[in-house]
Amino acid sequence: MIKRSFIIGTIVCCLLYSNAQQTPFHVPHLKKNGNYTQLIVDNKPFLILGGELGNSSASSNDYMQPIWPKLRQMNLNTVFAPVYWELMEPLAGWVIISVAPDEFYVAGTGVVITFASTAANKRAGFLSIDEGKSIEGKWIPGRRMNGDQDHQGRHVRIPVGDYSIQKIKLYTY
């Protein structure tokens, strides 16, 4: 797994280097020659003069500012840097407002909610899930969610990066 990640990271870095040099673009690839494999960039063998950043070095642009000149002085053509998912993915945030025992508003992004009944031996189900908006304190319904959006009645989901307000009505059975 580490070897595959290194190769993928190396190819990505080579792509960036290739584009930075303003040469005609050809897809970098690995070419098997007998007992060895060559990395081919711009249809020529590419010798990696590489360096590797520490685990958290690429965590911010400010931290990297003094590092870029040092990398240039080393005449590197490839830099292997870990990029963590939480640095790339937008942050999640939401609010759940109960307006009645069986009615809720959910607003935000990056949330998955499963409702459960408080009654013994009962289950909660979705009577309706409407996406909409509030204008001057009045609810304006938009689309009605169906089984594709509520995962066949199992839960409410607003994906990370999608911002939504949903009005939810429950029933118990």
C-alpha positions in Angstrom: 0.0 0.0 0.0 2.8 2.4 0.9 4.6 1.6 -2.4 1.4 2.2 -4.4 0.8 5.5 -2.6 4.4 6.5 -3.3 4.1 5.7 -7.0 0.8 7.6 -7.3 2.2 10.6 -5.4 5.3 10.5 -7.5 3.3 10.5 -10.7 1.2 13.4 -9.5 4.3 15.4 -8.7 5.8 14.6 -12.1 2.6 15.8 -13.7 2.9 19.1 -11.8 6.6 19.4 -12.8 5.8 18.6 -16.4 3.1 21.3 -16.6 5.4 23.8 -14.8 8.0 23.4 -17.5 5.5 24.3 -20.3 6.3 21.2 -22.3 3.7 19.4 -24.4 1.6 17.3 -22.1 1.8 13.5 -22.3 0.4 11.2 -19.7 3.2 10.0 -17.4 3.3 6.2 -17.2 5.4 3.3 -16.1 7.3 1.3 -18.8 8.6 -2.2 -18.1 12.1 -2.8 -19.7 13.3 -6.3 -18.9 14.0 -6.5 -15.1 13.4 -2.8 -14.4 10.5 -0.3 -14.7 11.0 3.3 -15.9 8.9 6.3 -15.2 8.2 8.0 -18.5 7.3 11.7 -18.5 6.9 13.7 -21.7 7.7 10.5 -23.6 11.2 10.4 -22.0 12.7 8.5 -19.0 12.3 10.6 -15.9 14.9 10.4 -13.1 13.3 11.4 -9.8 15.4 13.8 -7.7 13.0 13.7 -4.8 12.5 14.8 -1.3 9.9 14.1 1.3 8.2 16.4 3.7 7.4 15.6 7.3 4.0 14.3 8.3 2.5 17.7 9.1 4.7 20.0 7.0 2.1 20.5 4.3 -0.6 21.3 6.8 -0.7 25.0 6.0 0.6 27.4 3.4 2.1 29.7 6.0 4.2 26.8 7.4 5.4 25.9 3.8 6.5 29.5 2.9 10.1 29.2 4.2 10.4 25.6 3.0 9.7 26.2 -0.8 13.0 28.1 -1.3 15.0 25.3 0.5 13.4 22.7 -1.9 14.3 24.8 -4.9 18.0 25.1 -3.7 18.1 21.3 -3.5 17.3 21.1 -7.2 14.5 18.6 -6.6 12.0 17.8 -9.3 9.7 15.8 -7.1 8.4 16.3 -3.5 6.4 13.7 -1.7 4.0 15.3 0.7 1.2 13.7 2.7 -2.2 15.5 2.2 -4.7 14.7 4.9 -8.4 14.4 4.0 -9.6 16.7 6.8 -7.5 19.5 5.3 -9.2 19.1 1.9 -12.7 18.3 2.9 -15.0 21.2 4.0 -16.0 21.2 7.6 -19.4 19.9 8.7 -21.8 21.7 10.8 -25.5 21.5 11.5 -28.4 22.4 13.8 -31.4 20.4 14.7 -34.5 22.2 15.9 -37.5 20.4 17.4 -40.7 22.3 16.8 -43.1 19.5 17.9 -42.6 15.9 19.3 -42.6 14.6 15.8 -41.4 17.5 13.7 -37.9 18.8 13.2 -35.8 21.2 11.1 -32.3 20.2 10.2 -30.0 22.8 8.7 -26.4 22.6 7.7 -23.9 20.4 5.9 -22.2 17.1 6.5 -24.8 15.4 8.7 -26.4 12.0 8.8 -29.3 11.6 11.3 -31.2 8.5 12.2 -34.4 9.0 14.4 -35.5 6.5 16.9 -38.8 6.2 18.8 -38.9 6.9 22.5 -41.9 4.6 22.9 -41.2 1.0 23.9 -41.2 -1.5 21.0 -41.9 1.2 18.5 -39.9 2.5 15.5 -39.7 6.0 14.0 -40.4 6.5 10.3 -40.4 9.5 8.0 -43.8 10.8 7.2 -42.2 13.5 5.0 -38.9 15.2 4.4 -39.1 18.4 2.6 -36.1 20.5 1.5 -36.8 24.2 1.5 -36.0 27.6 2.8 -37.2 30.1 5.3 -38.1 33.6 4.0 -39.1 36.2 6.6 -39.9 33.4 9.1 -42.2 31.5 6.7 -41.3 28.0 5.5 -41.2 27.7 1.7 -41.1 24.0 0.8 -38.9 23.0 -2.2 -38.5 19.4 -3.2 -40.0 16.4 -1.4 -37.4 13.8 -0.6 -38.0 10.2 -1.6 -36.4 6.9 -0.9 -33.2 7.8 -2.8 -32.6 10.8 -0.6 -33.6 9.3 2.7 -31.9 5.9 2.1 -35.3 4.1 2.0 -36.5 5.7 5.2 -33.4 4.9 7.3 -31.9 8.4 7.8 -31.6 12.0 6.8 -28.4 13.0 5.1 -27.0 16.3 4.0 -23.6 15.6 2.3 -20.5 17.7 3.2 -20.4 20.7 0.9 -24.2 20.7 0.3 -26.0 23.3 2.4 -29.6 22.6 3.0 -32.6 23.1 5.3 -34.9 20.1 5.7 -38.3 19.9 7.5 -38.9 16.4 8.8 -42.1 14.9 10.1 -42.0 11.5 11.8 -44.5 8.8 12.7 -44.1 5.8 14.9 -45.2 2.2 14.1 
